[in-house]
Amino acid sequence: MKSMVKNDTISIIIPCYNEENAINLFYYEFFASVASLNDIVDFELIFVDDGSSDLTLQKIRELSHKDNRVRYISFSKNFGKESAMYAGLKSALGNYIAIMDVDLQDPPELIKDMYYVLKHENYDCIAAKRGDRIGEPKLRSLLSDIFYKIINAISDTEFVSGARDYRLMTRAMVDSILELKEYNRFSKGIFSWVGYKTKWISYENVQRSVGETKWNMCKLISYSLDGIIAFSTKPLAISSFLGIISIMLASILIIAIIVKTLIFGDPVAGYPSLVCIILMLSGLILFSIGIIGQYLSRIYLEVKHRPVYIIKESNTYTSENTHSDK
């Protein structure tokens, strides 16, 4: 059992994109929720402005001037939530590190429970998952369930249905995560892939405090494809399998046509069957090429060694450290 040590530091990483109305609300709600920990824990809030076009950065700056526990990183453009989380993890100084959404869909009061479990039980990560999807569009919930069933069927890495990025981790686990410097990041898979002992806690789905979600259906589908490609090569095997099946079907059809012609003397009705076969095979070929192309595109982005993000402004970095690791 881990002993209680005073003056632990918990770093809270908060990715933000056009969330000007949520910044102050999150700040006051968070510190009100963790007030009972103030005597034993130091906090630092690391807001990561992901190239916002509204007043998000200005709101964060104002908070940082009032409270030295508030730190921030501002990207030169929108690099995405994955990049924002990676930048926050690299900047965090605490011996415990959490990731939270600024819209308060991740209940701040859970931080207390997460912290005490890490201190008193033999875990390296306490992660949150939604126990229900109340308030979420039914189509989105259905597609999410399908995604988790597919990826768990084809990947050796475990993915927990309803999992959020919201979690509290030990410094050892975060250091291991930071060793994975890949450009195409899918954190839900990375958190699981690095191992470490994780305890899951469920909570009821919470609606956004203000504003609207930045994740539309197209972005969610694209993100799901990133996860599948990043943590499984079975789509490539499926492509090969479809090719073998196509050859077998074509061979059976050719034999059937030859036998029918020799025995019954029926002429081959070429045009309709030929069109169907061409369309089917063309579709399979394009499908297979598309799968291979997705993997090749990821390889292409990796070998270019572009930075995961570029920092335009920050009160956590020096001017000599404005790029991510390549």
Helices and strands as residue ranges (DSSP letters): E 8-16, H 23-33, G 35-37, E 41-49, H 56-66, E 70-75, H 81-91, E 96-99, H 110-120, E 125-130, H 138-154, E 163-170, H 171-178, H 187-193, E 198-203, H 217-231, H 234-264, H 270-303, E 311-314
